[in-house]
Amino acid sequence: HGDKIEVLNESVSEMIAELTSVDAGHGFITLTVIAFGGEAASIIERNVPVGSIGFTPLKASGRTPMGQAFTLARELVEDRDEISSRSYRPTIALVSDGQQVPALDDELQALVDSDRGSKSSRFALAVGADADREMLARFASNGNVHEASEATEIRHFLQWVTNTVSQVTLSIFDPDLKFESVSDESIALLQQDDAF
């Protein structure tokens, strides 16, 4: 656990720094961090402009109350007072080394079936051999689960998520920008307004 949580904390800090640079004070990019360890899931940062976040490192703990994390994520993305209808579609990244918990099914299904949850770009990372790949595949928008057999690959995943969000944001400033590492389909999906 120790090295994984350390790399995760470093990678989230790097993600915040990179997105802050891309956002350049415009307030386009907001970030929510939900931790699901110990007795309960909790929102560490709630829809905060990325440049305003003072990230507190997460701590590893034995249990994985992921169902509650799904519920918190769903309630947040569905809250139209918190995330306006003019916002771009949310990106939700899930990093887990947790094993299968049957009770997750309802909360996971509620998130992926919800109005905005179903339209969000959902990316999943399985860390280590014990991670529940079947659940992560259900979470991911396209069913693809990224793999991290060692802690350093957590950083690669979050860098990839960061690049995706960055390129969509930069395309606001310059619609003619072309990026090779992210598909046109990914960018087009993220750029669709909620249309409510």
Rosetta constraint file for C-alpha pairs under 8 A:
AtomPair CA 1 CA 5 HARMONIC 6.09 0.50
AtomPair CA 1 CA 60 HARMONIC 6.34 0.50
AtomPair CA 2 CA 6 HARMONIC 6.20 0.50
AtomPair CA 2 CA 60 HARMONIC 7.11 0.50
AtomPair CA 3 CA 7 HARMONIC 6.14 0.50
AtomPair CA 3 CA 151 HARMONIC 6.59 0.50
AtomPair CA 4 CA 8 HARMONIC 6.05 0.50
AtomPair CA 4 CA 151 HARMONIC 5.02 0.50
AtomPair CA 4 CA 154 HARMONIC 7.95 0.50
AtomPair CA 5 CA 9 HARMONIC 6.06 0.50
AtomPair CA 5 CA 58 HARMONIC 7.04 0.50
AtomPair CA 5 CA 59 HARMONIC 6.75 0.50
AtomPair CA 5 CA 60 HARMONIC 6.06 0.50
AtomPair CA 6 CA 10 HARMONIC 6.26 0.50
AtomPair CA 7 CA 11 HARMONIC 5.94 0.50
AtomPair CA 7 CA 151 HARMONIC 6.25 0.50
AtomPair CA 7 CA 152 HARMONIC 6.67 0.50
AtomPair CA 7 CA 154 HARMONIC 6.98 0.50
AtomPair CA 7 CA 155 HARMONIC 6.92 0.50
AtomPair CA 8 CA 12 HARMONIC 6.08 0.50
AtomPair CA 8 CA 151 HARMONIC 7.93 0.50
AtomPair CA 8 CA 154 HARMONIC 6.38 0.50
AtomPair CA 8 CA 155 HARMONIC 6.98 0.50
AtomPair CA 9 CA 13 HARMONIC 6.19 0.50
AtomPair CA 9 CA 57 HARMONIC 5.52 0.50
AtomPair CA 9 CA 58 HARMONIC 6.40 0.50
AtomPair CA 10 CA 14 HARMONIC 6.22 0.50
AtomPair CA 11 CA 15 HARMONIC 6.07 0.50
AtomPair CA 11 CA 154 HARMONIC 7.30 0.50
AtomPair CA 11 CA 155 HARMONIC 5.11 0.50
AtomPair CA 11 CA 158 HARMONIC 6.58 0.50
AtomPair CA 11 CA 159 HARMONIC 7.73 0.50
AtomPair CA 12 CA 16 HARMONIC 6.18 0.50
AtomPair CA 12 CA 158 HARMONIC 7.27 0.50
AtomPair CA 13 CA 17 HARMONIC 6.27 0.50
AtomPair CA 13 CA 55 HARMONIC 6.88 0.50
AtomPair CA 14 CA 18 HARMONIC 6.13 0.50
AtomPair CA 15 CA 19 HARMONIC 6.08 0.50
AtomPair CA 15 CA 158 HARMONIC 6.80 0.50
AtomPair CA 15 CA 159 HARMONIC 6.69 0.50
AtomPair CA 15 CA 162 HARMONIC 6.04 0.50
AtomPair CA 16 CA 20 HARMONIC 5.91 0.50
AtomPair CA 16 CA 50 HARMONIC 6.25 0.50
AtomPair CA 16 CA 51 HARMONIC 7.57 0.50
AtomPair CA 16 CA 53 HARMONIC 7.75 0.50
AtomPair CA 17 CA 21 HARMONIC 6.30 0.50
AtomPair CA 17 CA 51 HARMONIC 7.87 0.50
AtomPair CA 18 CA 22 HARMONIC 6.35 0.50
AtomPair CA 18 CA 162 HARMONIC 7.43 0.50
AtomPair CA 19 CA 23 HARMONIC 5.92 0.50
AtomPair CA 19 CA 29 HARMONIC 7.32 0.50
AtomPair CA 19 CA 50 HARMONIC 6.74 0.50
AtomPair CA 19 CA 51 HARMONIC 7.92 0.50
AtomPair CA 19 CA 162 HARMONIC 6.86 0.50
AtomPair CA 19 CA 165 HARMONIC 7.98 0.50
AtomPair CA 19 CA 166 HARMONIC 6.46 0.50
AtomPair CA 20 CA 24 HARMONIC 6.12 0.50
AtomPair CA 20 CA 25 HARMONIC 7.35 0.50
AtomPair CA 20 CA 29 HARMONIC 7.99 0.50
AtomPair CA 20 CA 50 HARMONIC 5.57 0.50
AtomPair CA 20 CA 51 HARMONIC 4.85 0.50
AtomPair CA 22 CA 166 HARMONIC 6.21 0.50
AtomPair CA 22 CA 169 HARMONIC 7.44 0.50
AtomPair CA 22 CA 170 HARMONIC 7.04 0.50
AtomPair CA 23 CA 27 HARMONIC 6.47 0.50
AtomPair CA 23 CA 28 HARMONIC 6.30 0.50
AtomPair CA 23 CA 29 HARMONIC 6.21 0.50
AtomPair CA 23 CA 50 HARMONIC 7.81 0.50
AtomPair CA 23 CA 51 HARMONIC 7.72 0.50
AtomPair CA 23 CA 169 HARMONIC 7.34 0.50
AtomPair CA 25 CA 51 HARMONIC 6.76 0.50
AtomPair CA 27 CA 49 HARMONIC 5.53 0.50
AtomPair CA 27 CA 50 HARMONIC 7.44 0.50
AtomPair CA 27 CA 51 HARMONIC 7.73 0.50
AtomPair CA 28 CA 49 HARMONIC 7.45 0.50
AtomPair CA 28 CA 169 HARMONIC 7.49 0.50
AtomPair CA 29 CA 49 HARMONIC 5.95 0.50
AtomPair CA 29 CA 50 HARMONIC 5.95 0.50
AtomPair CA 29 CA 169 HARMONIC 7.73 0.50
AtomPair CA 30 CA 47 HARMONIC 5.30 0.50
AtomPair CA 30 CA 48 HARMONIC 5.02 0.50
AtomPair CA 30 CA 49 HARMONIC 4.17 0.50
AtomPair CA 30 CA 50 HARMONIC 5.05 0.50
AtomPair CA 31 CA 45 HARMONIC 7.06 0.50
AtomPair CA 31 CA 46 HARMONIC 6.86 0.50
AtomPair CA 31 CA 47 HARMONIC 4.99 0.50
AtomPair CA 31 CA 48 HARMONIC 5.36 0.50
AtomPair CA 31 CA 49 HARMONIC 6.39 0.50
AtomPair CA 31 CA 50 HARMONIC 5.70 0.50
AtomPair CA 32 CA 43 HARMONIC 7.25 0.50
AtomPair CA 32 CA 44 HARMONIC 7.35 0.50
AtomPair CA 32 CA 45 HARMONIC 4.95 0.50
AtomPair CA 32 CA 46 HARMONIC 4.58 0.50
AtomPair CA 32 CA 47 HARMONIC 4.76 0.50
AtomPair CA 32 CA 48 HARMONIC 6.57 0.50
AtomPair CA 33 CA 43 HARMONIC 5.91 0.50
AtomPair CA 33 CA 44 HARMONIC 5.29 0.50
AtomPair CA 33 CA 45 HARMONIC 4.98 0.50
AtomPair CA 33 CA 46 HARMONIC 6.70 0.50
AtomPair CA 34 CA 41 HARMONIC 6.87 0.50
AtomPair CA 34 CA 42 HARMONIC 5.64 0.50
AtomPair CA 34 CA 43 HARMONIC 4.43 0.50
AtomPair CA 34 CA 44 HARMONIC 5.71 0.50
AtomPair CA 34 CA 45 HARMONIC 7.20 0.50
AtomPair CA 34 CA 69 HARMONIC 6.49 0.50
AtomPair CA 34 CA 72 HARMONIC 7.88 0.50
AtomPair CA 34 CA 73 HARMONIC 7.69 0.50
AtomPair CA 35 CA 41 HARMONIC 5.57 0.50
AtomPair CA 35 CA 42 HARMONIC 5.47 0.50
AtomPair CA 35 CA 43 HARMONIC 6.40 0.50
AtomPair CA 35 CA 44 HARMONIC 6.72 0.50
AtomPair CA 35 CA 58 HARMONIC 7.42 0.50
AtomPair CA 35 CA 69 HARMONIC 7.25 0.50
AtomPair CA 36 CA 40 HARMONIC 6.32 0.50
AtomPair CA 36 CA 41 HARMONIC 4.10 0.50
AtomPair CA 36 CA 42 HARMONIC 6.50 0.50
AtomPair CA 36 CA 64 HARMONIC 5.65 0.50
AtomPair CA 36 CA 65 HARMONIC 5.36 0.50
AtomPair CA 36 CA 66 HARMONIC 5.65 0.50
AtomPair CA 36 CA 68 HARMONIC 7.74 0.50
AtomPair CA 36 CA 69 HARMONIC 6.10 0.50
AtomPair CA 37 CA 41 HARMONIC 6.36 0.50
AtomPair CA 37 CA 59 HARMONIC 7.99 0.50
AtomPair CA 37 CA 60 HARMONIC 6.72 0.50
AtomPair CA 37 CA 61 HARMONIC 5.23 0.50
AtomPair CA 37 CA 62 HARMONIC 6.65 0.50
AtomPair CA 37 CA 63 HARMONIC 5.45 0.50
AtomPair CA 37 CA 64 HARMONIC 4.92 0.50
AtomPair CA 37 CA 65 HARMONIC 6.23 0.50
AtomPair CA 38 CA 61 HARMONIC 5.17 0.50
AtomPair CA 38 CA 62 HARMONIC 6.01 0.50
AtomPair CA 38 CA 63 HARMONIC 4.90 0.50
AtomPair CA 38 CA 64 HARMONIC 6.52 0.50
AtomPair CA 38 CA 65 HARMONIC 7.26 0.50
AtomPair CA 39 CA 63 HARMONIC 6.79 0.50
AtomPair CA 39 CA 64 HARMONIC 7.91 0.50
AtomPair CA 39 CA 65 HARMONIC 6.84 0.50
AtomPair CA 40 CA 65 HARMONIC 5.74 0.50
AtomPair CA 40 CA 68 HARMONIC 7.15 0.50
AtomPair CA 41 CA 65 HARMONIC 5.88 0.50
AtomPair CA 41 CA 66 HARMONIC 6.92 0.50
AtomPair CA 41 CA 68 HARMONIC 5.69 0.50
AtomPair CA 41 CA 69 HARMONIC 5.28 0.50
AtomPair CA 42 CA 69 HARMONIC 7.19 0.50
AtomPair CA 42 CA 72 HARMONIC 7.97 0.50
AtomPair CA 43 CA 72 HARMONIC 7.69 0.50
AtomPair CA 45 CA 53 HARMONIC 7.52 0.50
AtomPair CA 45 CA 55 HARMONIC 7.96 0.50
AtomPair CA 47 CA 82 HARMONIC 7.65 0.50
AtomPair CA 48 CA 52 HARMONIC 6.70 0.50
AtomPair CA 48 CA 53 HARMONIC 6.60 0.50
AtomPair CA 49 CA 53 HARMONIC 6.98 0.50
AtomPair CA 64 CA 98 HARMONIC 6.38 0.50
AtomPair CA 65 CA 69 HARMONIC 6.88 0.50
AtomPair CA 66 CA 70 HARMONIC 6.34 0.50
AtomPair CA 66 CA 104 HARMONIC 7.00 0.50
AtomPair CA 67 CA 71 HARMONIC 6.42 0.50
AtomPair CA 67 CA 103 HARMONIC 7.32 0.50
AtomPair CA 67 CA 104 HARMONIC 4.79 0.50
AtomPair CA 67 CA 105 HARMONIC 7.83 0.50
AtomPair CA 67 CA 107 HARMONIC 5.33 0.50
AtomPair CA 67 CA 108 HARMONIC 6.62 0.50
AtomPair CA 68 CA 72 HARMONIC 6.25 0.50
AtomPair CA 68 CA 107 HARMONIC 7.26 0.50
AtomPair CA 69 CA 73 HARMONIC 6.15 0.50
AtomPair CA 70 CA 74 HARMONIC 6.11 0.50
AtomPair CA 70 CA 107 HARMONIC 5.87 0.50
AtomPair CA 70 CA 108 HARMONIC 5.92 0.50
AtomPair CA 70 CA 111 HARMONIC 6.27 0.50
AtomPair CA 71 CA 75 HARMONIC 6.13 0.50
AtomPair CA 71 CA 107 HARMONIC 5.87 0.50
AtomPair CA 71 CA 108 HARMONIC 7.79 0.50
AtomPair CA 71 CA 110 HARMONIC 7.76 0.50
AtomPair CA 71 CA 111 HARMONIC 6.88 0.50
AtomPair CA 72 CA 76 HARMONIC 6.20 0.50
AtomPair CA 73 CA 77 HARMONIC 6.25 0.50
AtomPair CA 73 CA 111 HARMONIC 7.55 0.50
AtomPair CA 74 CA 78 HARMONIC 6.02 0.50
AtomPair CA 74 CA 110 HARMONIC 7.64 0.50
AtomPair CA 74 CA 111 HARMONIC 5.18 0.50
AtomPair CA 74 CA 114 HARMONIC 7.27 0.50
AtomPair CA 74 CA 117 HARMONIC 6.35 0.50
AtomPair CA 75 CA 79 HARMONIC 6.18 0.50
AtomPair CA 76 CA 82 HARMONIC 7.25 0.50
AtomPair CA 76 CA 83 HARMONIC 7.84 0.50
AtomPair CA 77 CA 82 HARMONIC 7.97 0.50
AtomPair CA 77 CA 83 HARMONIC 6.68 0.50
AtomPair CA 77 CA 90 HARMONIC 7.28 0.50
AtomPair CA 77 CA 116 HARMONIC 6.39 0.50
AtomPair CA 77 CA 117 HARMONIC 6.74 0.50
AtomPair CA 78 CA 83 HARMONIC 7.77 0.50
AtomPair CA 78 CA 114 HARMONIC 7.77 0.50
AtomPair CA 78 CA 115 HARMONIC 7.22 0.50
AtomPair CA 78 CA 116 HARMONIC 6.03 0.50
AtomPair CA 78 CA 117 HARMONIC 7.47 0.50
AtomPair CA 79 CA 83 HARMONIC 6.14 0.50
AtomPair CA 80 CA 84 HARMONIC 5.21 0.50
AtomPair CA 80 CA 85 HARMONIC 6.62 0.50
AtomPair CA 83 CA 87 HARMONIC 6.64 0.50
AtomPair CA 85 CA 193 HARMONIC 6.88 0.50
AtomPair CA 85 CA 194 HARMONIC 5.23 0.50
AtomPair CA 85 CA 195 HARMONIC 6.59 0.50
AtomPair CA 85 CA 196 HARMONIC 6.16 0.50
AtomPair CA 86 CA 193 HARMONIC 5.76 0.50
AtomPair CA 86 CA 194 HARMONIC 6.45 0.50
AtomPair CA 86 CA 195 HARMONIC 7.62 0.50
AtomPair CA 87 CA 193 HARMONIC 6.05 0.50
AtomPair CA 87 CA 194 HARMONIC 6.82 0.50
AtomPair CA 88 CA 190 HARMONIC 6.05 0.50
AtomPair CA 88 CA 191 HARMONIC 5.57 0.50
AtomPair CA 88 CA 192 HARMONIC 6.12 0.50
AtomPair CA 88 CA 193 HARMONIC 5.09 0.50
AtomPair CA 88 CA 194 HARMONIC 6.83 0.50
AtomPair CA 89 CA 116 HARMONIC 7.73 0.50
AtomPair CA 89 CA 119 HARMONIC 6.95 0.50
AtomPair CA 89 CA 120 HARMONIC 5.45 0.50
AtomPair CA 89 CA 121 HARMONIC 7.29 0.50
AtomPair CA 89 CA 189 HARMONIC 7.66 0.50
AtomPair CA 89 CA 190 HARMONIC 5.21 0.50
AtomPair CA 89 CA 191 HARMONIC 6.84 0.50
AtomPair CA 89 CA 192 HARMONIC 6.59 0.50
AtomPair CA 89 CA 193 HARMONIC 6.40 0.50
AtomPair CA 89 CA 194 HARMONIC 6.52 0.50
AtomPair CA 90 CA 120 HARMONIC 5.00 0.50
AtomPair CA 90 CA 121 HARMONIC 6.38 0.50
AtomPair CA 90 CA 190 HARMONIC 7.42 0.50
AtomPair CA 91 CA 120 HARMONIC 5.72 0.50
AtomPair CA 91 CA 121 HARMONIC 4.67 0.50
AtomPair CA 91 CA 122 HARMONIC 5.87 0.50
AtomPair CA 91 CA 123 HARMONIC 7.69 0.50
AtomPair CA 91 CA 165 HARMONIC 7.70 0.50
AtomPair CA 91 CA 190 HARMONIC 7.87 0.50
AtomPair CA 92 CA 120 HARMONIC 7.01 0.50
AtomPair CA 92 CA 121 HARMONIC 6.16 0.50
AtomPair CA 92 CA 122 HARMONIC 4.74 0.50
AtomPair CA 92 CA 123 HARMONIC 6.25 0.50
AtomPair CA 93 CA 122 HARMONIC 5.84 0.50
AtomPair CA 93 CA 123 HARMONIC 4.73 0.50
AtomPair CA 93 CA 124 HARMONIC 5.80 0.50
AtomPair CA 93 CA 125 HARMONIC 7.82 0.50
AtomPair CA 93 CA 161 HARMONIC 7.50 0.50
AtomPair CA 94 CA 122 HARMONIC 7.69 0.50
AtomPair CA 94 CA 123 HARMONIC 6.25 0.50
AtomPair CA 94 CA 124 HARMONIC 4.75 0.50
AtomPair CA 94 CA 125 HARMONIC 6.13 0.50
AtomPair CA 95 CA 124 HARMONIC 6.09 0.50
AtomPair CA 95 CA 125 HARMONIC 4.81 0.50
AtomPair CA 95 CA 126 HARMONIC 6.42 0.50
AtomPair CA 95 CA 127 HARMONIC 7.16 0.50
AtomPair CA 96 CA 125 HARMONIC 6.38 0.50
AtomPair CA 96 CA 126 HARMONIC 5.57 0.50
AtomPair CA 96 CA 127 HARMONIC 5.87 0.50
AtomPair CA 96 CA 131 HARMONIC 6.41 0.50
AtomPair CA 97 CA 126 HARMONIC 5.93 0.50
AtomPair CA 97 CA 127 HARMONIC 4.62 0.50
AtomPair CA 97 CA 128 HARMONIC 6.05 0.50
AtomPair CA 97 CA 129 HARMONIC 7.86 0.50
AtomPair CA 97 CA 130 HARMONIC 6.17 0.50
AtomPair CA 97 CA 131 HARMONIC 4.34 0.50
AtomPair CA 97 CA 132 HARMONIC 7.43 0.50
AtomPair CA 98 CA 130 HARMONIC 6.44 0.50
AtomPair CA 98 CA 131 HARMONIC 4.87 0.50
AtomPair CA 98 CA 132 HARMONIC 6.29 0.50
AtomPair CA 99 CA 130 HARMONIC 5.64 0.50
AtomPair CA 99 CA 131 HARMONIC 5.16 0.50
AtomPair CA 99 CA 132 HARMONIC 4.98 0.50
AtomPair CA 100 CA 131 HARMONIC 7.56 0.50
AtomPair CA 100 CA 132 HARMONIC 5.17 0.50
AtomPair CA 100 CA 135 HARMONIC 7.26 0.50
AtomPair CA 104 CA 108 HARMONIC 5.95 0.50
AtomPair CA 105 CA 109 HARMONIC 5.95 0.50
AtomPair CA 106 CA 110 HARMONIC 6.03 0.50
AtomPair CA 107 CA 111 HARMONIC 6.34 0.50
AtomPair CA 108 CA 112 HARMONIC 6.37 0.50
AtomPair CA 108 CA 139 HARMONIC 6.97 0.50
AtomPair CA 109 CA 113 HARMONIC 5.87 0.50
AtomPair CA 110 CA 114 HARMONIC 5.83 0.50
AtomPair CA 111 CA 117 HARMONIC 5.43 0.50
AtomPair CA 111 CA 118 HARMONIC 7.17 0.50
AtomPair CA 112 CA 117 HARMONIC 5.23 0.50
AtomPair CA 112 CA 118 HARMONIC 4.75 0.50
AtomPair CA 112 CA 139 HARMONIC 6.79 0.50
AtomPair CA 113 CA 117 HARMONIC 6.54 0.50
AtomPair CA 113 CA 118 HARMONIC 5.25 0.50
AtomPair CA 114 CA 118 HARMONIC 5.55 0.50
AtomPair CA 115 CA 119 HARMONIC 6.98 0.50
AtomPair CA 116 CA 120 HARMONIC 6.12 0.50
AtomPair CA 116 CA 194 HARMONIC 7.71 0.50
AtomPair CA 118 CA 141 HARMONIC 7.98 0.50
AtomPair CA 120 CA 141 HARMONIC 7.68 0.50
AtomPair CA 120 CA 190 HARMONIC 7.64 0.50
AtomPair CA 121 CA 140 HARMONIC 7.86 0.50
AtomPair CA 121 CA 141 HARMONIC 5.98 0.50
AtomPair CA 121 CA 189 HARMONIC 7.85 0.50
AtomPair CA 121 CA 190 HARMONIC 7.04 0.50
AtomPair CA 122 CA 139 HARMONIC 6.75 0.50
AtomPair CA 122 CA 140 HARMONIC 4.89 0.50
AtomPair CA 122 CA 141 HARMONIC 4.98 0.50
AtomPair CA 123 CA 139 HARMONIC 7.62 0.50
AtomPair CA 123 CA 140 HARMONIC 5.06 0.50
AtomPair CA 123 CA 141 HARMONIC 6.75 0.50
AtomPair CA 123 CA 144 HARMONIC 7.86 0.50
AtomPair CA 123 CA 145 HARMONIC 7.40 0.50
AtomPair CA 123 CA 146 HARMONIC 7.93 0.50
AtomPair CA 123 CA 161 HARMONIC 7.82 0.50
AtomPair CA 124 CA 136 HARMONIC 5.85 0.50
AtomPair CA 124 CA 137 HARMONIC 7.37 0.50
AtomPair CA 124 CA 139 HARMONIC 6.96 0.50
AtomPair CA 124 CA 140 HARMONIC 5.58 0.50
AtomPair CA 124 CA 144 HARMONIC 7.52 0.50
AtomPair CA 124 CA 145 HARMONIC 5.33 0.50
AtomPair CA 124 CA 146 HARMONIC 6.05 0.50
AtomPair CA 125 CA 136 HARMONIC 7.42 0.50
AtomPair CA 125 CA 145 HARMONIC 5.81 0.50
AtomPair CA 125 CA 146 HARMONIC 4.64 0.50
AtomPair CA 125 CA 147 HARMONIC 5.68 0.50
AtomPair CA 125 CA 148 HARMONIC 6.91 0.50
AtomPair CA 125 CA 154 HARMONIC 7.73 0.50
AtomPair CA 125 CA 157 HARMONIC 7.18 0.50
AtomPair CA 126 CA 131 HARMONIC 5.39 0.50
AtomPair CA 126 CA 132 HARMONIC 7.27 0.50
AtomPair CA 126 CA 133 HARMONIC 6.53 0.50
AtomPair CA 126 CA 136 HARMONIC 7.23 0.50
AtomPair CA 126 CA 145 HARMONIC 6.69 0.50
AtomPair CA 126 CA 146 HARMONIC 6.19 0.50
AtomPair CA 126 CA 147 HARMONIC 5.08 0.50
AtomPair CA 126 CA 148 HARMONIC 6.00 0.50
AtomPair CA 127 CA 131 HARMONIC 5.98 0.50
AtomPair CA 127 CA 147 HARMONIC 6.34 0.50
AtomPair CA 127 CA 148 HARMONIC 4.73 0.50
AtomPair CA 127 CA 149 HARMONIC 6.03 0.50
AtomPair CA 127 CA 150 HARMONIC 7.29 0.50
AtomPair CA 127 CA 151 HARMONIC 7.61 0.50
AtomPair CA 127 CA 154 HARMONIC 7.56 0.50
AtomPair CA 128 CA 147 HARMONIC 7.82 0.50
AtomPair CA 128 CA 148 HARMONIC 6.12 0.50
AtomPair CA 128 CA 149 HARMONIC 4.84 0.50
AtomPair CA 128 CA 150 HARMONIC 6.79 0.50
AtomPair CA 129 CA 149 HARMONIC 7.19 0.50
AtomPair CA 132 CA 136 HARMONIC 6.37 0.50
AtomPair CA 133 CA 137 HARMONIC 5.97 0.50
AtomPair CA 133 CA 145 HARMONIC 7.01 0.50
AtomPair CA 134 CA 138 HARMONIC 6.43 0.50
AtomPair CA 135 CA 139 HARMONIC 6.34 0.50
AtomPair CA 136 CA 140 HARMONIC 6.20 0.50
AtomPair CA 136 CA 143 HARMONIC 7.85 0.50
AtomPair CA 136 CA 145 HARMONIC 6.34 0.50
AtomPair CA 137 CA 142 HARMONIC 7.87 0.50
AtomPair CA 137 CA 143 HARMONIC 4.44 0.50
AtomPair CA 137 CA 144 HARMONIC 5.86 0.50
AtomPair CA 137 CA 145 HARMONIC 5.63 0.50
AtomPair CA 138 CA 143 HARMONIC 6.05 0.50
AtomPair CA 139 CA 143 HARMONIC 7.23 0.50
AtomPair CA 140 CA 144 HARMONIC 6.16 0.50
AtomPair CA 140 CA 145 HARMONIC 6.81 0.50
AtomPair CA 146 CA 157 HARMONIC 7.33 0.50
AtomPair CA 147 CA 153 HARMONIC 7.67 0.50
AtomPair CA 148 CA 152 HARMONIC 7.71 0.50
AtomPair CA 148 CA 153 HARMONIC 4.95 0.50
AtomPair CA 148 CA 154 HARMONIC 6.04 0.50
AtomPair CA 149 CA 153 HARMONIC 7.13 0.50
AtomPair CA 150 CA 154 HARMONIC 7.69 0.50
AtomPair CA 151 CA 155 HARMONIC 7.71 0.50
AtomPair CA 152 CA 156 HARMONIC 7.14 0.50
AtomPair CA 153 CA 157 HARMONIC 6.40 0.50
AtomPair CA 154 CA 158 HARMONIC 6.41 0.50
AtomPair CA 155 CA 159 HARMONIC 6.03 0.50
AtomPair CA 156 CA 160 HARMONIC 6.17 0.50
AtomPair CA 157 CA 161 HARMONIC 6.33 0.50
AtomPair CA 158 CA 162 HARMONIC 5.97 0.50
AtomPair CA 159 CA 163 HARMONIC 6.10 0.50
AtomPair CA 160 CA 164 HARMONIC 6.31 0.50
AtomPair CA 161 CA 165 HARMONIC 6.38 0.50
AtomPair CA 162 CA 166 HARMONIC 5.90 0.50
AtomPair CA 163 CA 167 HARMONIC 5.98 0.50
AtomPair CA 163 CA 182 HARMONIC 7.94 0.50
AtomPair CA 164 CA 168 HARMONIC 6.44 0.50
AtomPair CA 164 CA 182 HARMONIC 6.25 0.50
AtomPair CA 164 CA 186 HARMONIC 7.93 0.50
AtomPair CA 164 CA 187 HARMONIC 7.61 0.50
AtomPair CA 165 CA 169 HARMONIC 6.22 0.50
AtomPair CA 166 CA 170 HARMONIC 6.03 0.50
AtomPair CA 167 CA 171 HARMONIC 6.07 0.50
AtomPair CA 167 CA 179 HARMONIC 7.18 0.50
AtomPair CA 167 CA 187 HARMONIC 7.78 0.50
AtomPair CA 168 CA 172 HARMONIC 6.94 0.50
AtomPair CA 168 CA 187 HARMONIC 5.85 0.50
AtomPair CA 168 CA 190 HARMONIC 7.10 0.50
AtomPair CA 168 CA 191 HARMONIC 6.91 0.50
AtomPair CA 169 CA 173 HARMONIC 7.45 0.50
AtomPair CA 170 CA 174 HARMONIC 6.42 0.50
AtomPair CA 170 CA 177 HARMONIC 7.86 0.50
AtomPair CA 171 CA 175 HARMONIC 4.65 0.50
AtomPair CA 171 CA 176 HARMONIC 7.15 0.50
AtomPair CA 171 CA 177 HARMONIC 6.07 0.50
AtomPair CA 179 CA 183 HARMONIC 7.98 0.50
AtomPair CA 182 CA 186 HARMONIC 6.64 0.50
AtomPair CA 182 CA 187 HARMONIC 7.21 0.50
AtomPair CA 183 CA 187 HARMONIC 6.57 0.50
AtomPair CA 184 CA 188 HARMONIC 5.97 0.50
AtomPair CA 185 CA 189 HARMONIC 6.07 0.50
AtomPair CA 186 CA 190 HARMONIC 6.29 0.50
AtomPair CA 187 CA 191 HARMONIC 6.07 0.50
AtomPair CA 188 CA 192 HARMONIC 6.54 0.50
